[in-house]
Amino acid sequence: MSEPAPDDAIPTAAGTGIIAYDINDSRAFAVEIRGDSMSPAINEGDRVVVCPSWVPRSGDTVIARTTDGDVYC
């Protein structure tokens, strides 16, 4: 039997699971990575939490959406 999800868990983008986290960002969401361009640090199938309210610093890994709607990590 699995543990119940915490109240602050983020539903995954596919809606198929829960990712528990300890982040204070009400806009946070999770995505599943497709492709291997960030391997070995981030691999296909990994789920990552995105915090849109955070300001990236030099050296941070970010997820960006282009004006065409393409998404890159």
C-alpha positions as CSV (number, residue, x, y, z in Angstrom):
1,M,0.0,0.0,0.0
2,S,1.4,3.4,-1.0
3,E,1.7,6.4,1.3
4,P,-0.9,9.1,0.9
5,A,0.3,12.2,-1.0
6,P,1.3,15.2,1.0
7,D,-1.0,18.2,0.8
8,D,1.6,20.1,-1.0
9,A,2.4,17.5,-3.7
10,I,2.5,18.5,-7.3
11,P,0.5,16.5,-9.9
12,T,2.8,15.5,-12.7
13,A,2.2,17.0,-16.2
14,A,0.8,13.7,-17.4
15,G,-1.5,13.6,-14.4
16,T,-0.3,10.0,-13.7
17,G,1.4,10.5,-10.3
18,I,2.4,12.7,-7.5
19,I,5.8,14.3,-6.8
20,A,6.3,15.4,-3.2
21,Y,8.5,18.4,-2.7
22,D,9.6,20.9,-0.2
23,I,9.5,24.2,-2.2
24,N,7.7,27.4,-1.4
25,D,6.5,28.3,-4.9
26,S,2.7,28.2,-5.5
27,R,3.4,28.2,-9.2
28,A,5.6,25.1,-9.2
29,F,4.8,22.2,-11.5
30,A,6.5,19.0,-12.6
31,V,7.4,17.9,-16.1
32,E,8.7,14.6,-17.5
33,I,11.9,14.9,-19.6
34,R,11.9,13.7,-23.2
35,G,15.2,13.3,-25.0
36,D,18.7,13.0,-23.8
37,S,20.3,16.4,-24.5
38,M,21.0,17.0,-20.8
39,S,22.3,13.5,-20.1
40,P,23.8,12.3,-17.8
41,A,22.6,15.1,-15.4
42,I,19.0,14.8,-16.5
43,N,17.8,11.7,-18.4
44,E,14.8,10.8,-20.5
45,G,11.9,9.9,-18.2
46,D,13.2,11.9,-15.3
47,R,10.6,14.1,-13.6
48,V,11.7,17.6,-12.6
49,V,10.1,20.3,-10.6
50,V,9.9,23.7,-12.3
51,C,9.7,26.8,-10.1
52,P,8.6,29.7,-12.4
53,S,8.9,32.3,-9.5
54,W,12.6,31.6,-9.0
55,V,15.1,33.9,-10.7
56,P,17.8,31.7,-12.3
57,R,21.4,32.3,-11.4
58,S,24.5,31.7,-13.6
59,G,25.1,28.0,-13.9
60,D,21.5,27.0,-13.1
61,T,19.7,24.5,-15.3
62,V,16.5,26.0,-16.7
63,I,13.5,25.0,-18.8
64,A,12.6,27.6,-21.4
65,R,9.7,27.9,-23.8
66,T,10.2,29.8,-27.1
67,T,7.7,32.1,-28.6
68,D,6.9,29.2,-31.0
69,G,5.9,27.0,-28.0
70,D,8.9,24.7,-28.1
71,V,10.3,23.7,-24.7
72,Y,14.0,23.2,-24.0
73,C,16.1,22.2,-20.9
